[in-house]
Amino acid sequence: MPTPKALNDSGRSLYDYFMEWYEIFEEPKLAPATKKWYMNSAKIIKKYFGKEPMTHISRARYQRFLNDFGKTHAIKSASKVDSHIKMAVRSAVDDGLIPSNFTAHTSMSGHAGKSAEEKYIDGASMWRLIKRCEQTPDIHHISQVMILTALFTGFRIAEVAGLQWQDLDQINNTLSVTKTYDWTTGGFKPTKNAQSKRTIAVVQELVDNLNKLHASQTNIDNPNNLMFIGENPKVPSSNGANHVLRELLTELDIHPTITFHGLRHTHASYLLANDVSIYEISERLGHKDYTTTLKIYSHMQKEMKLRETKKGLQAFQSRTRFVHGFEKRLRNPLIPAFL
């Protein structure tokens, strides 16, 4: 761990300073998921600026970086990198390492990124993908069973990868998320937040397919009792699982081409379209609160509002018909009032 004194060394590169600033001031207070974003920013800084001393970087140089980076990245992710760098540079000014803030009055550009509709597939396509993955739920097609599980649960890829066989309760038909998988170490990491630890109900169809996978895993070295371990024996990587997903979507001619995380969006969007409570969906997804769910799936709020408005009107219309019918019976002595 570097000491604050190290931050005052002259001629330090932006990358070196960023890493030391991060380790001293930011890392101790950050959640694991947030740390990944900072490390991503560090890689980008190293790629674009290398060992160039901070004192050599001008505002024009930094703005050119932002312009170039924005050409190939969505504004949301690009802005996050820009924010991290600006915090570090302001700290460097405070430390007296550089005389002025070369990020001041600069702005990030970038494209809009995928629209909400491009992040999930519709219900009919989802069921086609499910049926395709159910064809071979065995040790030779681990990624396909992971895809199947994500569609039925809405779990994140690291949550799916971290499942152990003891997480499946076949008496109550539930799956529990208690940790995530760490591909770097081959072990486990904490969940994204406390709410991400959850137990959800699953359909028998998924349980049956998982049992078929389990039956094919005999004679496999699996000391951690991992659910999704193949012949290697290894858990498929994120890149590997996404590659298989792209192949399946192409084979089935399903559009748009989503990522593994898009399976989570597909699960939630399908439940929303089928009138499942936002509170239930929020718990299944392991969100901090239901407002997070509403924010992420705002693209469906208009449709949900129209549906709820229609239900409200129907409730009042039903009562109006009941009252009118009851009054009619009261006026007609030949019709019993209780009918």
Secondary structure as the mmCIF struct_conf table of DSSP 4:
data_model
#
loop_
_struct_conf.conf_type_id
_struct_conf.id
_struct_conf.beg_label_comp_id
_struct_conf.beg_label_asym_id
_struct_conf.beg_label_seq_id
_struct_conf.end_label_comp_id
_struct_conf.end_label_asym_id
_struct_conf.end_label_seq_id
HELX_RH_3T_P HELX_RH_3T_P1 PRO A 4 ASN A 8
TURN_TY1_P TURN_TY1_P1 SER A 10 GLY A 11
STRN STRN1 SER A 13 SER A 13
HELX_RH_AL_P HELX_RH_AL_P1 LEU A 14 TRP A 21
HELX_RH_PI_P HELX_RH_PI_P1 TYR A 22 GLU A 26
HELX_RH_3T_P HELX_RH_3T_P2 GLU A 27 LYS A 29
HELX_RH_AL_P HELX_RH_AL_P2 PRO A 32 PHE A 49
TURN_TY1_P TURN_TY1_P2 GLY A 50 LYS A 51
STRN STRN2 PRO A 53 PRO A 53
HELX_RH_3T_P HELX_RH_3T_P3 MET A 54 HIS A 56
HELX_RH_AL_P HELX_RH_AL_P3 ARG A 59 LYS A 71
BEND BEND1 THR A 72 HIS A 73
STRN STRN3 ALA A 74 ALA A 74
HELX_RH_AL_P HELX_RH_AL_P4 ILE A 75 ASP A 94
TURN_TY1_P TURN_TY1_P3 ASP A 95 GLY A 96
BEND BEND2 LEU A 97 SER A 100
TURN_TY1_P TURN_TY1_P4 PHE A 102 HIS A 105
STRN STRN4 HIS A 111 HIS A 111
HELX_RH_3T_P HELX_RH_3T_P4 ALA A 116 LYS A 119
BEND BEND3 TYR A 120 TYR A 120
HELX_RH_AL_P HELX_RH_AL_P5 GLY A 123 CYS A 133
TURN_TY1_P TURN_TY1_P5 GLU A 134 GLN A 135
BEND BEND4 ASP A 138 ASP A 138
HELX_RH_3T_P HELX_RH_3T_P5 ILE A 139 HIS A 141
HELX_RH_AL_P HELX_RH_AL_P6 ILE A 142 THR A 153
HELX_RH_AL_P HELX_RH_AL_P7 ILE A 157 ALA A 161
TURN_TY1_P TURN_TY1_P6 GLY A 162 GLY A 162
STRN STRN5 GLN A 164 GLN A 164
HELX_RH_3T_P HELX_RH_3T_P6 TRP A 165 ASP A 167
STRN STRN6 LEU A 168 ASP A 169
TURN_TY1_P TURN_TY1_P7 GLN A 170 ASN A 173
STRN STRN7 THR A 174 VAL A 177
STRN STRN8 THR A 180 ASP A 182
TURN_TY1_P TURN_TY1_P8 TRP A 183 GLY A 186
STRN STRN9 GLY A 187 LYS A 189
BEND BEND5 LYS A 192 ASN A 193
HELX_RH_3T_P HELX_RH_3T_P7 ALA A 194 SER A 196
STRN STRN10 ARG A 198 ALA A 201
HELX_RH_AL_P HELX_RH_AL_P8 GLN A 204 ALA A 215
TURN_TY1_P TURN_TY1_P9 SER A 216 ASN A 219
TURN_TY1_P TURN_TY1_P10 PRO A 223 ASN A 224
STRN STRN11 LEU A 226 LEU A 226
BEND BEND6 MET A 227 PHE A 228
BEND BEND7 GLU A 231 PRO A 233
HELX_LH_PP_P HELX_LH_PP_P1 VAL A 235 SER A 237
HELX_RH_AL_P HELX_RH_AL_P9 SER A 238 GLU A 251
TURN_TY1_P TURN_TY1_P11 LEU A 252 ASP A 253
BEND BEND8 HIS A 255 PRO A 256
HELX_RH_AL_P HELX_RH_AL_P10 PHE A 260 ALA A 273
TURN_TY1_P TURN_TY1_P12 ASN A 274 ASP A 275
HELX_RH_AL_P HELX_RH_AL_P11 ILE A 278 LEU A 285
TURN_TY1_P TURN_TY1_P13 GLY A 286 GLY A 286
BEND BEND9 LYS A 288 ASP A 289
HELX_RH_AL_P HELX_RH_AL_P12 TYR A 290 ILE A 296
TURN_TY1_P TURN_TY1_P14 TYR A 297 TYR A 297
HELX_RH_3T_P HELX_RH_3T_P8 SER A 298 MET A 300
HELX_RH_AL_P HELX_RH_AL_P13 GLN A 301 ARG A 331
TURN_TY1_P TURN_TY1_P15 PRO A 333 LEU A 334
BEND BEND10 ILE A 335 ILE A 335
TURN_TY1_P TURN_TY1_P16 ALA A 337 PHE A 338
#
